[in-house]
Every structure is written in structure tokens, then in C-alpha cells.
């Protein structure tokens, strides 16, 4: 929704979240989730790598509401 500019990290130890990630990818393919939103999710299997990704996260500077032309 663009309400904050903080990264979202998912630590996928032992592939625990693989099914969730597949669901989200399927939602992108079917148009239920924008690729821009999916790309905001940072995923790694190593905590140090995930923290690095979160520290280096660049805010995409989206408007507060993702669809500003919505009526």
C-alpha cells in the first residue's frame, strides 16, 4: 500500500516458506499482486545475508497509494 518505506525480510530456513513464495509468484502471474510489491520482499536462507539486504534496501519511492488514479 505504500504506507511505509521499510523492507520486509523473510528468513527462509530449511525452505519453510517455499510454498508461500510460490503462492506469491502465482499471484503475480495471475495479476493479483503487482511485481513491484513482490519485489519488496527480501528473502534469504542466511540471517547475515538477509540483514545485509535489509541494510542496503533502496526505497522505490512509490506514492502512498499504489494506484493513485483509482476512483
Helices and strands as residue ranges (DSSP letters): E 8-11, G 13-15, H 18-29, H 35-38, E 41-44, H 47-55
